[in-house]
Amino acid sequence: MLFILRDGISSLLQNCRELRLLSIIICGEITGIGFLDCPKTLTHVVADRCTLKPEGVKAIVRGGGLEYLSLSTPYRLSEDGEGSINTEAALTISRGCPLLKKLFLKNCGEVELEGWEAISRNCKNLEVLQVYGCRKLCDLGLQALCNGCNKLSRLLLGEENSCSSSALELFKRKKPGVLVLEKDEIDA
């Protein structure tokens, strides 16, 4: 395990040009700006409970080679509606990650319909989507994901969403090959 400060991310990425995986956990000082010189070899990024800024999300996806991305906003920020995983971030991710296969979003309560539509439209290789604390994922957002994301095989939904049970059933009927797990099924 390596402990690194905010400025160290940039140094690490500049000096480790073959880096494939980077996991940053509970780093409130990490805004993502240090990812500006991100190597194209970086395929897996986990930024768990970091205070990413919009510029930081852009920097993370700039390399274009991400296949696995897991982002979560600190719970205290998401409760205040100040989370970094919002519609703008979803648009950035969808445009900057054409190779993305697995996307995990936690405490992303500010991703609105436009963000889900963008993920559906642009993330053509997406196989696994896990969303927790995404209060604004609604029936129309779920329908957009159903209409796009043709390679999707698993959809993991936390309990904090705005999807109706009928929309979930419709999704399951239209995408019978997709394993849809809801919060209570995931925890079991």
C-alpha positions as CSV (number, residue, x, y, z in Angstrom):
1,M,0.0,0.0,0.0
2,L,1.3,3.4,-0.9
3,F,0.3,6.6,0.9
4,I,0.3,9.6,-1.4
5,L,-0.7,13.2,-1.1
6,R,-2.6,15.4,-3.6
7,D,0.5,16.5,-5.5
8,G,1.8,12.9,-5.5
9,I,-0.8,11.7,-8.0
10,S,0.6,13.8,-10.7
11,S,4.2,12.7,-9.9
12,L,3.1,9.0,-9.8
13,L,1.3,9.2,-13.1
14,Q,4.2,11.0,-14.8
15,N,6.8,8.6,-13.5
16,C,4.9,5.3,-13.9
17,R,4.0,5.5,-17.6
18,E,2.9,1.8,-17.7
19,L,0.5,2.1,-14.8
20,R,-2.7,0.1,-15.4
21,L,-4.6,0.3,-12.2
22,L,-4.9,3.1,-9.6
23,S,-7.1,2.9,-6.5
24,I,-7.6,6.0,-4.3
25,I,-9.7,5.5,-1.2
26,I,-10.9,8.1,1.3
27,C,-8.8,11.0,0.0
28,G,-10.7,14.1,0.7
29,E,-7.8,16.2,-0.7
30,I,-7.8,14.4,-4.0
31,T,-9.7,16.5,-6.6
32,G,-8.6,14.6,-9.7
33,I,-6.5,17.5,-11.1
34,G,-3.3,15.4,-10.6
35,F,-4.6,13.1,-13.4
36,L,-3.9,15.6,-16.1
37,D,-0.9,13.6,-17.4
38,C,-2.7,10.3,-17.1
39,P,-0.9,7.5,-19.1
40,K,-2.9,5.8,-21.9
41,T,-2.1,2.5,-20.2
42,L,-4.4,3.3,-17.3
43,T,-7.4,1.0,-17.7
44,H,-8.7,0.8,-14.1
45,V,-9.4,3.7,-11.8
46,V,-11.1,3.6,-8.4
47,A,-11.7,6.9,-6.6
48,D,-13.7,6.0,-3.5
49,R,-15.0,8.8,-1.3
50,C,-12.8,11.4,-3.0
51,T,-13.8,15.0,-3.6
52,L,-13.4,15.1,-7.3
53,K,-13.9,18.3,-9.2
54,P,-15.4,18.4,-12.7
55,E,-11.9,19.2,-14.1
56,G,-10.6,16.1,-12.2
57,V,-13.2,13.8,-13.7
58,K,-12.2,15.2,-17.1
59,A,-8.5,14.5,-16.3
60,I,-9.2,11.0,-15.2
61,V,-11.0,10.0,-18.5
62,R,-8.7,12.0,-20.8
63,G,-6.5,9.1,-21.6
64,G,-9.4,7.3,-23.3
65,G,-8.3,3.8,-22.3
66,L,-10.4,3.2,-19.2
67,E,-12.3,-0.1,-19.1
68,Y,-13.2,0.0,-15.4
69,L,-14.2,3.1,-13.5
70,S,-15.5,3.2,-9.9
71,L,-16.3,6.6,-8.4
72,S,-18.0,7.6,-5.2
73,T,-18.7,10.9,-3.5
74,P,-18.2,11.2,0.2
75,Y,-21.7,10.6,1.8
76,R,-21.7,13.9,3.6
77,L,-21.3,15.8,0.3
78,S,-23.9,13.7,-1.6
79,E,-26.4,14.4,1.2
80,D,-25.9,18.1,0.7
81,G,-26.2,17.8,-3.1
82,E,-22.5,18.8,-3.5
83,G,-21.3,15.5,-4.9
84,S,-18.9,15.5,-7.8
85,I,-20.7,12.7,-9.6
86,N,-23.4,14.7,-11.3
87,T,-24.9,15.0,-14.8
88,E,-21.8,16.9,-16.0
89,A,-19.6,14.1,-14.7
90,A,-21.8,11.4,-16.4
91,L,-21.5,13.3,-19.7
92,T,-17.7,13.6,-19.3
93,I,-17.4,9.9,-18.5
94,S,-19.7,8.8,-21.4
95,R,-17.7,10.9,-23.9
96,G,-14.3,10.1,-22.6
97,C,-14.5,6.4,-22.0
98,P,-15.4,4.6,-25.3
99,L,-13.8,1.3,-24.0
100,L,-15.6,1.3,-20.6
101,K,-16.9,-2.1,-19.6
102,K,-17.6,-1.7,-15.9
103,L,-19.0,1.5,-14.3
104,F,-19.6,1.8,-10.6
105,L,-21.2,5.0,-9.3
106,K,-22.0,5.5,-5.6
107,N,-23.6,8.5,-4.0
108,C,-24.3,9.9,-7.4
109,G,-27.6,11.6,-6.5
110,E,-27.2,14.5,-8.9
111,V,-27.0,12.4,-12.1
112,E,-30.2,13.4,-14.0
113,L,-31.8,12.0,-17.1
114,E,-29.4,13.6,-19.5
115,G,-26.5,11.8,-17.8
116,W,-28.2,8.4,-18.0
117,E,-29.0,9.0,-21.7
118,A,-25.4,9.9,-22.4
119,I,-24.2,6.7,-20.8
120,S,-26.7,4.7,-22.8
121,R,-25.7,6.5,-26.1
122,N,-21.9,6.5,-25.7
123,C,-20.9,3.6,-23.5
124,K,-21.3,0.9,-26.2
125,N,-19.0,-1.6,-24.5
126,L,-20.6,-1.3,-21.0
127,E,-21.2,-4.8,-19.5
128,V,-21.7,-4.0,-15.8
129,L,-23.4,-0.9,-14.3
130,Q,-23.7,-0.5,-10.6
131,V,-25.5,2.5,-9.1
132,Y,-26.0,3.2,-5.5
133,G,-27.4,6.4,-4.0
134,C,-28.6,7.6,-7.5
135,R,-31.8,9.3,-6.4
136,K,-32.4,10.8,-9.8
137,L,-32.2,7.6,-11.8
138,C,-35.9,7.5,-12.9
139,D,-38.0,5.4,-15.2
140,L,-36.9,7.4,-18.3
141,G,-33.3,7.0,-17.3
142,L,-33.8,3.3,-16.9
143,Q,-35.5,3.2,-20.3
144,A,-32.6,5.0,-21.9
145,L,-30.2,2.4,-20.4
146,C,-32.5,-0.3,-21.7
147,N,-32.5,1.2,-25.2
148,G,-28.7,1.6,-25.4
149,C,-26.0,-0.4,-23.6
150,N,-26.5,-3.4,-25.8
151,K,-23.6,-5.3,-24.2
152,L,-24.9,-4.9,-20.6
153,S,-25.0,-8.1,-18.7
154,R,-25.5,-6.9,-15.1
155,L,-27.3,-4.0,-13.6
156,L,-26.9,-3.6,-9.9
157,L,-29.2,-1.0,-8.3
158,G,-29.1,0.4,-4.8
159,E,-32.4,1.3,-3.1
160,E,-32.0,5.0,-3.5
161,N,-33.4,5.5,-7.0
162,S,-36.6,6.8,-8.4
163,C,-37.4,3.9,-10.6
164,S,-40.9,2.3,-10.3
165,S,-41.3,-1.4,-10.0
166,S,-43.2,-1.4,-13.4
167,A,-40.2,0.3,-15.1
168,L,-37.9,-2.3,-13.6
169,E,-40.1,-5.1,-14.8
170,L,-40.3,-3.6,-18.3
171,F,-36.4,-3.4,-18.3
172,K,-36.2,-7.1,-17.3
173,R,-38.6,-8.1,-20.1
174,K,-36.9,-6.1,-22.8
175,K,-33.4,-7.2,-21.6
176,P,-33.9,-10.8,-20.5
177,G,-30.1,-11.4,-20.8
178,V,-29.3,-8.8,-18.2
179,L,-29.1,-9.8,-14.6
180,V,-30.8,-7.1,-12.6
181,L,-30.1,-7.1,-8.9
182,E,-31.6,-4.7,-6.5
183,K,-30.2,-3.8,-3.0
184,D,-31.9,-6.6,-1.1
185,E,-30.7,-9.2,-3.6
186,I,-27.1,-7.9,-3.7
187,D,-26.8,-8.0,0.1
188,A,-28.1,-11.6,0.4
